[in-house]
Amino acid sequence: MANRQITRPKATGLAPPAEQEAVLGLALQREAPTSDAPRFAPEAGGHVLALLVAAPKEPKEPKAPKKV
């Protein structure tokens, strides 16, 4: 029995080479390390607390005099 080699046809993609390179470039491109999304800042809590403490209090309604 003779040894037979199995050959496979060369695989071709569905997209042209330029599109394949574009997709590969997008897949390998790293994402930006930071974004414009707001981030939590613990020191902001102190500012809010200071504003609440410094804000004037609401005036109380005068009490009606008690009748004896």
C-alpha positions, 0 to 999 in steps of 0.5 A: 500500500502506497502512502498517500498524502492528503492535501487541502485546498487553500482556504480563502476568506469571504472578504477581500484582503483589504477588509480582512486587514481592516478587521484584524487591525480593529481586533488587535487595536488596544482600547483607550486607557481612560474615558470621559466618563465621570469617576468617583472622587471621595474628596467631593463628599467633603465639599458637599458636606461643607456646603450643607453645613454652611447653608442657612437654615430655614426660618421656623414658624413663630409659635402661637402664644398659649392661652391660660 
